[in-house]
Every structure is written in C-alpha cells, then in structure tokens.
Amino acid sequence: MIPSVSSHPSEDVLRRIPLLRRLSPSDRTRIGECARVRSFGRGEEVFREGDPGDAFLLIIDGRVKVFKSTSSGKQIILEIFGAGNPLGAVAVYEGAPFPASAVALEDTTLLRVEARDFFRLLEQHPALVRGLLSGLTIRIAELTRRLTELTGGRVETRFARLFLKLADQMGRAERGGVFIPLPLARQELADLTGTTIETCIRIMSRWEKENVLHTDKDGFVVLDREELEAVAS
C-alpha cells in the first residue's frame, strides 16, 4: 500500500513538534508551506537502507523502529523513535543514502520536507539549526550507548534496561503497575537487545511467572520496577 499524502500541515500540527515549537508563527508558516504530511500503517516501510536521503522527516504521531539488517537476514534494532523525533537527518545533511531502514511500529504520521527546501529553511532560520544539532547530538550519544549495550553485558540486564527506558518514556500508571503501550513481538524484543528469540522467550516467561513484567496484547505492564532496577544495575 502506498502511504497516503495529505495537504500542508496545520499550524496546530506544527506546534506539537518540539523542534518547531519555539519558532515564531511566521517561521512555522513558512515551514508548513513546503512540508507535507504522510501517513503509514503498522508494519509499513518508511524508508529502506540504501534509499536516497532526499527528504527530512519528523514524526508527528506514532512510533518507528530504525534497524540494520545483517548478511544473514537478522535485524538489529538501533532505536525506536516517537513523536517529535527526526528520522534520517544525518543522511539528509550529508546528501547520502539512508544507512538503516525504518518501519512503522503503529499507525504513524510524518512531516516530510524535501531536502532542497530543508536546507533553505536552515539557512534562513538559525534557531532551527540549533534545535536540530541539539537533538542530533542526543541521538548520537544514545546510539553509542545502545551499541555498547548490544555488544556486552548480560542479556537479562539489557532487557531490564530496555523496559525501564520504555517505562520512563511512555509508561502510565494503570493495570496494577506501569503500562507501556507498545506491542512488540518477541522477535522485536530479541532484535532490540541483541539476542535470540529463544533467550527472549525464556526471560519473558520467567518474569511473567515471577510477576515482574506482564505481556498484554497492546503492550507490557511493569509490575516490579525494583526488581528490574536491580537486574539493570
């Protein structure tokens, strides 16, 4: 299915994006004039590794996983991005192909600005440059930390840190614990932690029995945060 394309984004949509919120209304209007909104359903490809980085993308709503594929066909999930996050900005800056692939984890809406318009905006709006550089610096630091975690330490520790991070980012108090509204398959959890699906199933089953973490059809419930923190440390 080809992702749907709407008209220009509204002022309300642009104000919801942290990167654009501090700009003046007139600056946001200029951005809106050259931007388009694109919608992706769960499981739809946003871009593929090797595709030209010809447009700057910002997530309005939803979540996207960015991953690399190994020669054996295994996925290594580098990060899960949510509302307000840019996608593939480094590739756009460098005029290079996207170094990884991106797929929508749920129904997702993106703001798309063509590269030529994107660079014109950067030249005209220094505040936008500062905001983008700050966000990219944080993402590079997070990616470095993620790669370090994936190549060392106990697998169970990586699982605990993953769920603590998700709980902090999107968790809400309900269902007898902290609910994480992100349904991830066991294979996706294995890809996020750099392990096998068999190991993932074993850890998740044990935590289920020990009332540490419960799996629901629409996400996860952290029941014993103290235990996760102990494992994470």
C-alpha positions in Angstrom: 0.0 0.0 0.0 1.3 3.4 -0.9 1.4 5.8 2.2 -1.2 8.5 2.0 -0.2 12.0 1.4 -2.3 14.9 2.7 -2.1 18.7 2.2 0.1 21.0 4.1 0.3 20.6 7.9 -1.8 22.8 10.0 -0.4 25.3 12.5 -1.7 23.1 15.3 0.3 20.1 13.9 3.5 22.2 13.6 3.2 23.5 17.2 3.0 19.9 18.5 6.6 19.2 17.2 9.1 20.3 19.9 11.7 21.2 17.3 9.4 23.7 15.8 7.5 24.9 18.8 10.0 27.7 19.7 9.9 29.2 16.2 7.7 32.2 15.5 4.3 31.7 14.0 5.5 33.2 10.7 8.5 30.9 10.6 6.3 27.8 11.2 4.0 29.0 8.4 7.0 29.1 6.0 7.9 25.5 7.0 4.3 24.4 6.6 4.2 25.9 3.1 6.9 23.5 1.9 6.1 20.5 4.1 3.7 17.5 3.5 2.1 15.1 5.9 2.5 11.3 5.2 0.7 8.5 7.0 1.9 5.0 7.4 0.1 1.9 8.8 1.6 -0.5 11.3 4.3 -2.5 9.5 4.7 -0.2 6.6 8.2 0.7 5.4 9.1 4.4 5.9 12.4 4.0 4.1 14.9 1.3 3.2 18.6 1.1 3.9 20.3 2.5 0.7 17.4 4.7 -0.3 18.4 8.3 -1.1 18.3 10.7 1.8 16.3 13.2 -0.2 13.9 14.5 2.5 13.9 15.5 6.1 11.3 13.5 8.2 9.8 14.4 11.6 7.4 12.1 13.5 4.1 13.8 14.3 2.3 10.8 15.9 3.2 7.2 16.3 6.4 5.2 16.6 9.0 4.0 14.1 11.8 1.4 14.6 15.1 2.0 12.8 17.2 -1.1 12.2 20.1 -2.6 10.3 19.9 -6.0 8.5 22.9 -8.4 8.8 24.1 -10.5 5.9 22.2 -13.5 7.5 19.0 -11.6 7.4 18.8 -10.8 11.1 17.6 -7.4 12.2 19.5 -5.2 14.7 17.1 -2.5 16.0 19.1 0.6 16.6 16.3 2.7 18.2 12.6 3.3 18.5 11.6 6.9 17.7 8.4 8.6 18.8 6.5 11.9 18.3 8.8 14.9 17.8 11.9 12.9 16.7 13.6 13.4 13.4 14.4 10.4 11.1 17.4 10.1 8.9 18.6 13.7 9.4 22.3 12.8 9.2 21.8 11.2 5.8 19.9 14.3 4.6 22.7 16.6 5.9 25.3 14.6 4.1 23.3 14.0 0.9 23.9 10.3 1.5 21.7 7.2 1.3 19.9 6.2 4.5 22.3 4.0 6.5 19.4 1.9 8.0 15.8 1.0 7.4 12.7 2.3 9.1 9.3 0.7 9.7 6.2 2.0 11.5 5.5 0.1 14.7 2.0 1.5 14.8 -0.1 3.9 12.7 2.3 6.8 12.2 2.1 10.3 10.8 5.3 12.1 9.5 6.1 15.6 8.4 8.2 15.5 5.2 10.3 18.4 3.9 12.2 17.9 0.7 16.0 18.3 1.1 16.3 21.4 -1.1 13.6 23.1 1.0 15.1 21.8 4.2 18.5 23.4 3.5 16.8 26.7 2.5 15.0 26.7 5.8 18.2 26.1 7.8 19.9 29.0 6.0 17.0 31.3 6.9 16.4 30.2 10.5 19.4 29.8 12.8 17.1 28.8 15.7 16.1 25.7 13.7 19.7 24.8 13.2 20.5 25.0 16.9 17.5 22.8 17.8 18.4 20.2 15.2 22.0 20.0 16.2 21.0 19.6 19.9 18.6 16.8 19.0 21.1 15.0 16.8 23.8 15.2 19.5 21.5 13.5 21.9 20.6 10.8 19.4 24.3 10.1 18.6 25.0 9.7 22.3 22.1 7.3 22.7 23.1 5.3 19.6 26.7 5.0 21.0 25.3 3.8 24.3 22.9 1.3 22.6 25.8 -0.2 20.5 27.8 -0.6 23.7 24.9 -2.4 25.4 24.4 -4.7 22.5 28.0 -5.9 22.5 28.5 -6.5 26.1 26.9 -7.4 29.5 24.3 -9.9 30.5 21.3 -10.3 28.2 18.9 -10.0 31.1 20.5 -6.7 32.1 19.8 -5.4 28.6 16.2 -6.5 28.8 15.7 -4.8 32.2 17.3 -1.5 30.9 15.1 -1.6 27.8 11.8 -1.9 29.8 12.9 0.7 32.3 13.6 3.1 29.4 10.3 2.4 27.8 8.5 2.8 31.1 10.2 6.2 31.6 9.5 7.3 28.1 5.8 6.3 27.7 4.7 4.4 30.7 1.5 5.3 32.6 0.2 4.1 35.9 -2.6 1.5 35.2 -3.4 -2.2 35.2 -1.7 -2.7 38.6 1.6 -1.3 37.5 3.2 0.8 34.8 1.7 0.1 31.4 3.9 0.5 28.3 1.5 1.0 25.3 3.9 -0.5 22.8 3.1 -4.0 21.5 6.4 -5.6 20.5 6.8 -9.1 19.2 9.3 -11.5 20.9 11.5 -11.3 17.8 11.5 -7.5 18.0 12.5 -7.6 21.7 15.3 -10.0 20.7 16.4 -7.6 18.0 16.4 -4.7 20.4 18.6 -6.5 22.9 20.9 -8.3 20.5 19.9 -11.8 21.4 18.0 -14.8 20.1 14.2 -15.3 20.2 14.7 -18.4 22.4 16.6 -16.4 25.0 13.9 -13.7 24.8 11.1 -16.2 25.4 12.9 -17.7 28.3 13.5 -14.4 30.1 10.0 -13.0 29.4 8.3 -16.3 30.6 10.3 -16.2 33.8 9.4 -12.6 34.5 5.8 -13.4 33.8 5.8 -16.2 36.4 7.6 -14.0 38.9 5.2 -11.1 38.4 8.0 -8.8 37.3 6.6 -8.0 33.9 3.3 -8.9 32.2 2.7 -9.0 28.5 -0.7 -7.7 27.2 -1.9 -7.7 23.6 -1.4 -4.0 23.4 1.8 -3.6 25.4 3.5 -4.5 28.6 2.9 -3.9 32.3 5.9 -3.4 34.7 4.7 -5.0 38.0 8.0 -4.9 39.9 10.2 -2.0 38.9 12.5 -2.5 41.9 13.4 -6.0 40.5 14.1 -4.5 37.0 16.3 -1.8 38.5 18.2 -4.5 40.5 18.8 -6.5 37.3 19.7 -3.4 35.3 22.4 -2.4 37.8 
